[in-house]
Amino acid sequence: VRKLKQLVDAGELGDVLCVYGNRQNLGIIRKDENALWSLGVHDLSVILYLLDEEPETALAHGRDFLTRGVEDVVFCYLRFPSGKIAHMHLSWLDPHKMRRITVVGRDKMVVFDDMDPERKVTIYEKGPWQAAETYGEWQTRTGDIYSPKIPNDEPLRLECQHFLALVRGEGDREQVARDGVAVVRTLEQLQSSLAGIPA
C-alpha cells in the first residue's frame, strides 16, 4: 500500500481516474456484522489514503442471502470532489479469495494483489492516449509490465510498530485520528445507503 501511495503521489501513474477494490472469499459467515463493516473497512481506508480526499457521494447496494439483515454481498460506489471514482466489491459468498486494489491512472495502472506471494504490486504501462494523426481520438497504448521489489515485512508487525510510535508521541497523531474519522464517516454513509436511508 505504501508503494501504491508513493506511485500516486509521485505522479508516476498520471492523473488517477479511478480505484477498484475487490475483497471476496467463501469465508466465515458472520451474523453480527455485514460485509461492508467486516471487509470494506480495509479497502476503504486504502482508497481514502491513496486519493487523500473524502467522497462527496457514497452509495452501497447489497443483499442478505444467509442471515436476515446482514448483507453478505455489497457493492459500493464513491465519487470524490476531484471527479475521481472508486468501487468496492465485498463478499464472503465468492468462489475466489481476492484481496486486490487496482489504481487506474491516465498514464499507467497498478495492481496490489495481497494474495500473490511473489508479485504484490504490478505496474502496467497501459493507458489511454490521444493520437494527433486521428485528430485527438482516444486510443489505448500498452507497454511494459513489471513488479518492483517489495519488502516482505509482516503487516501486523508494521502496524503495531506504527501504533507504538504514535503512543510515544512520534508522527502526526491528529492526522491519524482525522483519517480514522473519515473512514468511519464514509462507512456510515455507505451503511445508510445500504439500508435505503436517504442522505
PEKAZI-V504584 format. One record per residue. N is the residue number from 0. RES is the residue in three letters. PHI is phi in whole degrees, 0 to 359 (NA if undefined). PSI is psi in whole degrees, -180 to 180 (* if undefined). OMEGA is omega in radians with two decimals (* if undefined). Layout:
n = (N & N)
res = (RES & RES)
phi = (PHI & PHI)
psi = (PSI & PSI)
omega = (OMEGA & OMEGA)
This chain:
n = (0 & 1 & 2 & 3 & 4 & 5 & 6 & 7 & 8 & 9 & 10 & 11 & 12 & 13 & 14 & 15 & 16 & 17 & 18 & 19 & 20 & 21 & 22 & 23 & 24 & 25 & 26 & 27 & 28 & 29 & 30 & 31 & 32 & 33 & 34 & 35 & 36 & 37 & 38 & 39 & 40 & 41 & 42 & 43 & 44 & 45 & 46 & 47 & 48 & 49 & 50 & 51 & 52 & 53 & 54 & 55 & 56 & 57 & 58 & 59 & 60 & 61 & 62 & 63 & 64 & 65 & 66 & 67 & 68 & 69 & 70 & 71 & 72 & 73 & 74 & 75 & 76 & 77 & 78 & 79 & 80 & 81 & 82 & 83 & 84 & 85 & 86 & 87 & 88 & 89 & 90 & 91 & 92 & 93 & 94 & 95 & 96 & 97 & 98 & 99 & 100 & 101 & 102 & 103 & 104 & 105 & 106 & 107 & 108 & 109 & 110 & 111 & 112 & 113 & 114 & 115 & 116 & 117 & 118 & 119 & 120 & 121 & 122 & 123 & 124 & 125 & 126 & 127 & 128 & 129 & 130 & 131 & 132 & 133 & 134 & 135 & 136 & 137 & 138 & 139 & 140 & 141 & 142 & 143 & 144 & 145 & 146 & 147 & 148 & 149 & 150 & 151 & 152 & 153 & 154 & 155 & 156 & 157 & 158 & 159 & 160 & 161 & 162 & 163 & 164 & 165 & 166 & 167 & 168 & 169 & 170 & 171 & 172 & 173 & 174 & 175 & 176 & 177 & 178 & 179 & 180 & 181 & 182 & 183 & 184 & 185 & 186 & 187 & 188 & 189 & 190 & 191 & 192 & 193 & 194 & 195 & 196 & 197 & 198)
res = (VAL & ARG & LYS & LEU & LYS & GLN & LEU & VAL & ASP & ALA & GLY & GLU & LEU & GLY & ASP & VAL & LEU & CYS & VAL & TYR & GLY & ASN & ARG & GLN & ASN & LEU & GLY & ILE & ILE & ARG & LYS & ASP & GLU & ASN & ALA & LEU & TRP & SER & LEU & GLY & VAL & HIS & ASP & LEU & SER & VAL & ILE & LEU & TYR & LEU & LEU & ASP & GLU & GLU & PRO & GLU & THR & ALA & LEU & ALA & HIS & GLY & ARG & ASP & PHE & LEU & THR & ARG & GLY & VAL & GLU & ASP & VAL & VAL & PHE & CYS & TYR & LEU & ARG & PHE & PRO & SER & GLY & LYS & ILE & ALA & HIS & MET & HIS & LEU & SER & TRP & LEU & ASP & PRO & HIS & LYS & MET & ARG & ARG & ILE & THR & VAL & VAL & GLY & ARG & ASP & LYS & MET & VAL & VAL & PHE & ASP & ASP & MET & ASP & PRO & GLU & ARG & LYS & VAL & THR & ILE & TYR & GLU & LYS & GLY & PRO & TRP & GLN & ALA & ALA & GLU & THR & TYR & GLY & GLU & TRP & GLN & THR & ARG & THR & GLY & ASP & ILE & TYR & SER & PRO & LYS & ILE & PRO & ASN & ASP & GLU & PRO & LEU & ARG & LEU & GLU & CYS & GLN & HIS & PHE & LEU & ALA & LEU & VAL & ARG & GLY & GLU & GLY & ASP & ARG & GLU & GLN & VAL & ALA & ARG & ASP & GLY & VAL & ALA & VAL & VAL & ARG & THR & LEU & GLU & GLN & LEU & GLN & SER & SER & LEU & ALA & GLY & ILE & PRO & ALA)
phi = (NA & 298 & 294 & 301 & 298 & 299 & 295 & 295 & 293 & 282 & 77 & 293 & 271 & 78 & 298 & 286 & 261 & 202 & 227 & 240 & 241 & 235 & 225 & 223 & 184 & 267 & 253 & 295 & 277 & 263 & 246 & 238 & 211 & 272 & 297 & 299 & 282 & 280 & 253 & 293 & 302 & 292 & 292 & 298 & 296 & 292 & 299 & 295 & 296 & 292 & 271 & 57 & 202 & 266 & 289 & 269 & 229 & 221 & 240 & 218 & 227 & 194 & 219 & 255 & 283 & 256 & 232 & 304 & 84 & 237 & 292 & 275 & 231 & 222 & 244 & 240 & 232 & 235 & 235 & 253 & 305 & 286 & 101 & 293 & 231 & 216 & 223 & 232 & 249 & 237 & 197 & 249 & 237 & 214 & 286 & 252 & 271 & 232 & 220 & 224 & 237 & 244 & 246 & 256 & 253 & 290 & 258 & 217 & 231 & 221 & 237 & 257 & 242 & 290 & 273 & 273 & 289 & 258 & 242 & 293 & 235 & 233 & 256 & 247 & 276 & 231 & 172 & 277 & 207 & 253 & 270 & 297 & 291 & 250 & 57 & 82 & 291 & 284 & 227 & 252 & 230 & 235 & 212 & 288 & 237 & 212 & 238 & 290 & 291 & 243 & 302 & 267 & 286 & 289 & 302 & 295 & 297 & 298 & 297 & 295 & 298 & 295 & 300 & 295 & 297 & 295 & 299 & 286 & 95 & 273 & 81 & 261 & 295 & 296 & 295 & 299 & 295 & 297 & 297 & 297 & 297 & 298 & 295 & 294 & 299 & 291 & 301 & 295 & 296 & 295 & 295 & 298 & 297 & 299 & 278 & 80 & 271 & 296 & 290)
psi = (-39 & -37 & -41 & -46 & -41 & -44 & -43 & -50 & -31 & -8 & 13 & -26 & -5 & -165 & 127 & 130 & -46 & 162 & 136 & 134 & 133 & 118 & 97 & 157 & 161 & 81 & -162 & 127 & 118 & 151 & -9 & -1 & 144 & 176 & -29 & -52 & -29 & -44 & -38 & -28 & -35 & -54 & -37 & -44 & -35 & -45 & -47 & -37 & -44 & -42 & -19 & 40 & 157 & 147 & 148 & -20 & 132 & 107 & 145 & 144 & 143 & 180 & 148 & 83 & -36 & -39 & 123 & 128 & 0 & 101 & 123 & -28 & 128 & 135 & 129 & 145 & 130 & 137 & 134 & 156 & -30 & -11 & -11 & 154 & 162 & 154 & 140 & 131 & 117 & 128 & 141 & 22 & 69 & 140 & -15 & 136 & 114 & 138 & 84 & 138 & 128 & 129 & 120 & 116 & 169 & -29 & -39 & 167 & 150 & 143 & 129 & 117 & 101 & -16 & -14 & 115 & -22 & -43 & 80 & -38 & 128 & 128 & 130 & 121 & 68 & 152 & 175 & 152 & 158 & 119 & 132 & -35 & -17 & 24 & 44 & 8 & 147 & 137 & 171 & 151 & 143 & 152 & -145 & 156 & 126 & 158 & 114 & 154 & 127 & 129 & 141 & 48 & 148 & 118 & -40 & -38 & -45 & -41 & -45 & -41 & -41 & -44 & -46 & -36 & -41 & -41 & -37 & -5 & 6 & 150 & -180 & 91 & -35 & -39 & -41 & -42 & -43 & -40 & -43 & -42 & -40 & -40 & -48 & -41 & -42 & -40 & -41 & -39 & -42 & -40 & -40 & -43 & -43 & -38 & -4 & 20 & 122 & 146 & *)
omega = (3.08 & 3.10 & 3.08 & -3.13 & 3.12 & 3.14 & 3.13 & -3.07 & 3.13 & -3.13 & -3.06 & 3.13 & -2.96 & 3.09 & 3.08 & -3.13 & -3.10 & 3.13 & 3.10 & 3.05 & 3.05 & 3.09 & -3.00 & 3.10 & 2.88 & -2.91 & -3.14 & 3.13 & -3.09 & -3.14 & -3.05 & 3.05 & -3.12 & -3.10 & 3.11 & -3.08 & -3.13 & -3.06 & -2.99 & -3.10 & -3.11 & -3.11 & 3.13 & 3.14 & 3.10 & -3.12 & 3.13 & 3.09 & -3.10 & -3.04 & 3.06 & 3.04 & 3.11 & -3.13 & 3.02 & 3.08 & 3.11 & -3.09 & 3.12 & 3.04 & 3.13 & 3.13 & 3.09 & -3.05 & -3.00 & -3.13 & -3.10 & 3.10 & 3.14 & -3.06 & 3.11 & -3.09 & -3.12 & 3.02 & -3.10 & 3.08 & 3.11 & 3.03 & -3.04 & -3.14 & -3.14 & -3.08 & 3.09 & 3.07 & 3.07 & 3.14 & 3.05 & 3.01 & -3.05 & -3.11 & 2.90 & 3.01 & -3.08 & -3.13 & -3.10 & 2.99 & -3.11 & 3.01 & -2.96 & 3.02 & 3.09 & 3.09 & -3.11 & 3.06 & 3.13 & -3.10 & -3.10 & 3.08 & -3.13 & 3.12 & 2.96 & -3.13 & -3.07 & -3.14 & -3.12 & -3.08 & -3.07 & -3.04 & -3.14 & -3.13 & 3.09 & -3.13 & -3.13 & 3.07 & -3.14 & 3.07 & 3.09 & 3.03 & 3.14 & -3.11 & -3.13 & -3.08 & 3.09 & 3.06 & 3.01 & 3.08 & -3.13 & 3.04 & 3.07 & 3.14 & 3.09 & 3.12 & -3.09 & 2.99 & -3.12 & 3.14 & 3.09 & 3.10 & 3.13 & 3.09 & -3.11 & 3.14 & 3.11 & -3.09 & -3.12 & 3.09 & 3.12 & 3.14 & 3.12 & 3.10 & 3.12 & 3.12 & -3.13 & 3.08 & 3.10 & 3.11 & 3.12 & 3.14 & 3.12 & 3.10 & -3.08 & -3.10 & 3.13 & 3.12 & 3.11 & 3.11 & 3.12 & 3.12 & 3.13 & 3.12 & 3.14 & 3.12 & -3.11 & 3.12 & 3.13 & 3.07 & 3.12 & 3.09 & 3.12 & 3.12 & 3.09 & 3.10 & 3.13 & -3.13 & 3.14 & 3.12 & -3.13 & -3.12 & *)
